[in-house]
Amino acid sequence: MTTAAITGTKSTGLARIFERWPVKTAVWLIAILWTIPSFGLLITSFRPRDDIRGSGWWTVFPDVWDKAHWTLSNYQTVLSTGGFANAFLNSLAVTIPAVVIPITIAAFAAYGFAWMDFPGRHVLFALVVGLMVVPLQMALIPILRLYTRFDLVGSFPAVWLAHAGFGLPLAVYLLRNYMGSLPSSVIESAQIDGADHFTIFWRLILPLSVPVLASFAIFQFLWVWNDFLVALVFLGLEPRSQVLTVALANLAGNRGEAEHLLPAAAFVSMVLPMVVFLSLQRYFVRGLTAGSVKG
């Protein structure tokens, strides 16, 4: 390789670096700005009540090594408060079925819309997708009346069915687009070998659809785990059945006298969603974009 070629290669590499650094700088700046509130909340969760009420979280930096500015009592109080641990378990009992039910139903429906021919398939799919624009708040009172008739109010199945119904349109839409983008030659080869639709779905489609299943699982898990309105309407304020978001709302007291506990409680409630997201993030972008282009 000649000296000119080497020089040209180096200049091209430097040019690419200089072209990318504004984008990288902007990304880092946005990430830092986005993280500042969470960082401030984390610092506040370790501060004593009087310090929280008397000054902002940024005032700890001049005396950051002073032990008087830090305490674990907020976390100890949150974890020992009656009903908070039970609310954590209730949130798990609500969230896991509310994720599994719509994914299971939507997977079968998405395969039918993508690879099975039946009359009105496209019209029915359009109706299902159209349900995504129905406001959640508009449906609460009719559903509550229906649950009252069947004595489901205050029970976990009431929340499971509600979240499954609200999450199904998006799940069907995402899964159908993804499954429809899979190579048709794979399906045709399996049909030639004598495989029926259930075998194709179970042995081929599901293993290939893990990215989009994981993507929707993240969406649904975070939505249900952080939900307050649906849980409050269908479960109420009963301590034995209240979920974590309702317990957090009640933790500060009727007059806000214990608001200093909320930052610590917020971080306790964030642990599990962060674990779920970090464990499935490698599928997240791939699952959302793989069905965007048919090919």
N, C-alpha and C positions, 0 to 999 in steps of 0.2 A: 504494500500500500504506500502510495507516494505521500510526501509531506503535505501537499495541497489537499489530498483526500482526507488525511488525518485532521488537518486544520479545519476543513469543511465539516467533518463529523463533530468535532468539538464545538464549533460555532453553532451547529444545528442543535446539539444538546443543550448548550447555554440558552439558546433562543427558546427552546421548549420550557426550560426552567423558568425563565423570565416571563413567559406567557402564562404559566400556571400559578406563580406566586400570588398574584392578586386574588385569584379564586380561593387558594388555600388560606390566605390571610382573612378573606371575608368569612369563610367557613369557620375558622378558629374564633374570629370575633363574635360571630353569631352564637357559637357554642358556649363561649364564655359568658356572654350576656344572658343566654337562656339558663345557664347554671347558677348565676348569682343568687336568684331568689331561693333556690333549694339549698345553696350553701349557707345563706343567712338563716334559713329555717333550721338547718342542722346545728349551727352555733347557738341559736336561741333555745333549742331543746335542752342544752346543757347548762343554761344560765339560771341562777336563782330567781325567784319570783320578783323580788324587789328590783333586781337589775333589769329584768325584762320590762317592768313597768316604768322604770326611771330613765332608760337610755336605749339607744338603738344597738343592734348587734355589732355594728362596725366599731363601736367604742371599746371593744375588748382587745384590739390589736396593740395599743401601747403597752398594756400590761397582760399580754396573752399568757405568760407563764405564772401569773398569780393564781394560786389555787382558790382564792376566795371568789373568783369570778366563774368557777365551774362547779357543777354538782350533778350527781346521778339521781337525786331525789325525784326529779320529774318522771324519769323512766320507772323508778321503783313504785311511785304512786300510781302511775298508769297501769302497770302490770299487776298491781295488787288490788286495784279498784274492783269492787264486786261487780261481776257481770261482764267485764271487759274480755277476759279469757273465753268465757262462754260465747260472747259475740263473735270472737275470732273463729271459733269452731262453727258457729251458725253461718258465717260468711262462706266458709268452705263447703258446708252442706248445701248452701244455695248455689254457689258458683259452679262447682264441678258438674252437677247434673244439668245446669242451665247452659253449659258449654257442650256437653256430650250429646244432649238431646237434639239441638238444632243441627249439629254437624252430622249426626247419623242420618236424620231425615233428609237433610239437604244433599248429602252424598248420593243417596238413591235417586232423589228427584233430579239432580244435575246430570246423572248418567242417562236417565230417561230422556231429558230434554236434548242431550248432546248426541246420543247414539241410537235412539229408538224412534221409529216412525209411527205416529198415531195421529188421528184427526185432531186438528186444533192445537197442535203442539206449540206453534209460534205464538198464537193468541194467548194461550194459557201462560206461557213464559212471560209475555208482555204484562199480563195481569199480575203475576207474582212480583215482577220487578217494580211495577207501579205501586205496590204496597209499601215500598221504601219511603215514599213521600208522605205517607199517612202520619200525622203528628202523634207522638206517644201520648201526650196529655189529653188528646181528644178521645182516646180509646179507654182511658182509665175508668171513667164512671160506668160505661156499659159493661166492661169486664167485671167491675166490682159488683154490680147488680147480679150478673150471672153467677159469680162465685158465691154470693150471699144465698142464692137460691139452692145451690148444691152444697152449702156449708163448707166451703173451701177457704174462707177468709181466716187469716191467722195461721195457715199451714204452709209448709215449704212447697208442696205441689202447686199452690197458687202462684208462687213466684217463678217456679220452674216453667210452667206453661206460659206465663206472661213473657218472660225473657225469650223463651223458645219462639213464640209467635212473632215478637218484634225483631228477632235476629234472623229468622228464616229467609226473608226476601234477599237480604244482602248475602247470606251464605249460598243460596241457590244461584244468585247472579255470579259470584266469584267462582264457585266450583264449576258451573256450567261452562263459563268462558275458558277456564283452564282445561277441563276435560275435552272440550271441543277442539282445542288446539293440539291435542295429542295426535301422533301419526295414525292416519286411518289404516295404513298397511298392517299395523299391529293388530287392530281389531279384526280386519278381514282375514288375516292369517289364522287367528284363533277361531273364527267362525268356520273356516275351511276345515280345521282340525276337529270340528264337532263340538266346540265349547258353546254352552248356552250363555244367555245374558248375565246370569248371576255369577257364573264362573269367570267370565271376562271381567266383570265388575270387581270381584273379590281378589282374583289372582293377578290382574293386570292394571286396572284403572286405579284402585286404591293405593298400591305401592308407588305408582308413578305420580300420584296426587298428594304425596306427603307435604311438599312445600306449601301448597295453597291451603291444605287442612291446618297446618301449623300457623299460617298467617291469620286465618279466621279465628283459630283458637286464641291467639293473642288479642285480637280485637274484642272477641266476646268475653274473654276472661277479664280484661281491664274494664270493660263496660259494666259487667255484672258486679264485679268486686267493688267498684267505685259508685255504684248506683245507690241513691238515697230515696228518690221519689217512689219508685215501684215498691221497694222494700217497706217504706213507711206506710203506703196505702194498703198493701195486701198483708203485711205482717203486724203492723201497728207498733206500739211502744212497749209491748209486754216484754219484761226482761228475759224471760226464758226463750224467746224467739227472735229478739232483735238482732240485727246484723251489725257489723263493725261501723258502718257509716252512721247509723242511728245512734249507736253507743258513743261515737265521737261527738255528735251533735249534743248529746245530753251530758257529756263529760264536763263541759264548761260551767254547768249549773244554769239555773233559771235566770240569774242576773249577771252571768259572766264572771263570777267570783273566782273561778278556777281556769281562766283562759290561758294561764301560763303552762298548763298541761297539754294544750292542743299541739304544739310543735313536736313534743315527744310522742304523743299518740299518733300523729300523722306519720312519723317515721316508722313506728311499729307497724302501721297498716301498709306502708310502702314496701316492706321487705319481700313479701311473697310475690307481688306483681313484678318487682325487679328481677327476682329469680326466674320467673316464668318468661319474661321478655328476653333476658340475657341467654337463657338456655335455648330459645327458639328463634333468636334474631337471625341466624344464618339462613333460615328459610323465608324470612319475612319479605324482603324485597323480591326475591326470586319468585315467591308465590303470588305476589301482587302483579308482577309485570309479565310473567310467562304467558298468560292468556290474553295479553293485550294485542298481540299480532297473530293472525291466523296464518299458518304456514306449515 
